[in-house]
Amino acid sequence: MAQMAVQSRFDYQAYIICTSPRSGSTLLCRLLAATGVAGRPESYFHVPTLAAWQKSLNLQTVDYEDKASALKAVFNRARSKGMGESNLFGLRLQRKSASFFFEQLEYIHPGVSGDLARFEAEFGKTCIVHLTRQDKLAQAISLIKAMQTGLWHKAPDGTELERTSEPQEPDYDRDLIRKIIEEVTHYEDAWSNWFSREGLDPYRITYDELATDPETILADLITHLGFDGAVAKGIPLPVAKLADKVSEEWKTRYLLDEGHNDTRAK
């Protein structure tokens, strides 16, 4: 853990992890936070309404002169939380939250052209990170199981870290799996289109790379952000994989049901 805030040697003041659900972003965010130099990346703009942002950031929803003032208060609070004790603001941005978020940046920076330019006008020089899961079938199964069972994350010792409902047994649903594959594929395509529109070549990380060697992936990203990658050494894993025998059974069953012809699941 770093003992004092240090500045990125590349002058980055912020980074965005562009991702979609069940791509390993919670693991990556917690690892980054544990380094002490990369802020506290979270989904500060997850639910796409101003009121939801204010509530999640413990801000009042009234007593602002106008919408611009309310948005500035939100962005200032998010920046403070997302920096932690560091000099770098970390943000996880899900694709389904992105359009509304960038629209609000445009509202308070109408004279600036481009989403990234408006983000940088508000948060400073920014590194774009793309975290993706190539196995869309596994991603869909993971998302469905989390929604059905209510368990989203657990610690390596089995302790539940995030639960949204009472425990329930997961139920295989071929049509739902197909629908979620289409949904997460759409998110992936939308990010790719956004990178193209903005002329960006993001720093890319895959779920499999992160899951296989988290320390190396973390060190490489920290180095890319302009810090000493050695801060990644020895950080314990903050979350455990939730994939299990049921996940494998669903995957096998779905591929059989689809006749092995669903290329989106490859």
Secondary structure, DSSP 8 states (H G I E B T S, - for coil): --SS----TT---EEEEEE-TTSSHHHHHHHHHHHSSS---B-TT-SSSHHHHHHHTT--SS--SSHHHHHHHHHHHHHHHHHTTSS-EEEEEEHHHHHHHHHHHHHH-TTS-SHHHHHHHHH-SEEEEEEE-S-HHHHHHHHHHHHHH-EEEE-TTS-EEEE-SS-------HHHHHHHHHHHHHHHHHHHHHHHHHT---EEEEHHHHHH-HHHHHHHHHHHTTS-GGGGTT----S-----HHHHHHHHHHHHHTTT--GGG-
